[in-house]
Amino acid sequence: MENSPPVMKANRSHMSPAGESSRGDLAGQCGDECADQREDFQQLLDDVGDSVVHYCRRRPGVAAFSLFAVGFFFGWKIKPW
């Protein structure tokens, strides 16, 4: 069985010796990971926003035309009549 995929072993570091998970630790770890991911995502959004602002200040004509074209397209596709 040389080509068989590696077998993943369960991470039981959050289990007590009796086999029961300590839900408080697991919930705390999950909360910490969620907070870290939220901070990373917030930093990504801030970076993208800063890049867009910088581009718009460097090339205002292209930015204005792009926004006009996007607005025209959505106005054409979402017309109320």
C-alpha positions as CSV (number, residue, x, y, z in Angstrom):
1,M,0.0,0.0,0.0
2,E,2.6,2.5,-1.0
3,N,0.2,4.9,-2.7
4,S,-2.4,5.1,0.1
5,P,-3.0,8.6,1.5
6,P,-1.6,9.3,5.0
7,V,-4.0,8.7,7.8
8,M,-4.9,11.7,9.9
9,K,-4.9,11.0,13.6
10,A,-7.3,12.8,15.9
11,N,-6.0,15.6,18.0
12,R,-7.1,14.7,21.4
13,S,-5.1,17.3,23.3
14,H,-8.4,18.9,24.5
15,M,-9.6,15.6,25.9
16,S,-9.4,14.7,29.6
17,P,-8.0,11.3,30.6
18,A,-11.6,9.9,30.8
19,G,-12.1,10.8,27.2
20,E,-14.5,13.7,27.8
21,S,-13.6,17.0,26.2
22,S,-13.2,20.0,28.4
23,R,-15.8,22.2,26.7
24,G,-14.6,25.3,28.4
25,D,-11.1,25.0,27.0
26,L,-12.4,24.1,23.6
27,A,-14.9,27.0,23.6
28,G,-12.1,29.3,24.7
29,Q,-9.8,28.1,22.0
30,C,-12.5,28.5,19.4
31,G,-13.3,32.0,20.6
32,D,-9.6,33.0,20.4
33,E,-9.3,31.6,16.9
34,C,-12.5,33.5,15.8
35,A,-11.2,36.7,17.3
36,D,-7.8,36.3,15.5
37,Q,-9.6,35.6,12.2
38,R,-11.8,38.6,12.7
39,E,-8.8,40.8,13.3
40,D,-7.0,39.4,10.2
41,F,-10.1,40.0,8.1
42,Q,-10.5,43.5,9.4
43,Q,-6.9,44.2,8.6
44,L,-7.4,42.8,5.1
45,L,-10.4,45.1,4.5
46,D,-8.5,48.1,5.8
47,D,-5.6,47.3,3.4
48,V,-8.0,46.9,0.5
49,G,-9.8,50.2,1.3
50,D,-6.5,52.0,1.6
51,S,-5.4,50.6,-1.7
52,V,-8.6,51.8,-3.4
53,V,-8.3,55.2,-1.9
54,H,-4.7,55.5,-3.0
55,Y,-5.6,54.4,-6.6
56,C,-8.5,56.8,-6.8
57,R,-6.3,59.7,-5.7
58,R,-3.6,58.7,-8.3
59,R,-6.0,58.2,-11.2
60,P,-9.3,60.0,-10.5
61,G,-10.5,59.8,-14.1
62,V,-10.2,56.1,-14.4
63,A,-11.9,55.6,-11.0
64,A,-14.8,58.0,-11.9
65,F,-15.3,56.3,-15.3
66,S,-15.2,52.8,-13.6
67,L,-17.8,53.8,-11.1
68,F,-20.0,55.4,-13.7
69,A,-19.8,52.3,-15.9
70,V,-20.7,50.0,-12.9
71,G,-23.6,52.3,-11.9
72,F,-24.8,52.4,-15.5
73,F,-24.7,48.6,-15.8
74,F,-26.5,47.9,-12.5
75,G,-29.0,50.7,-13.3
76,W,-29.7,49.0,-16.6
77,K,-30.1,45.5,-15.2
78,I,-32.1,46.5,-12.1
79,K,-34.5,49.0,-13.7
80,P,-37.9,49.1,-12.0
81,W,-40.1,49.0,-15.2
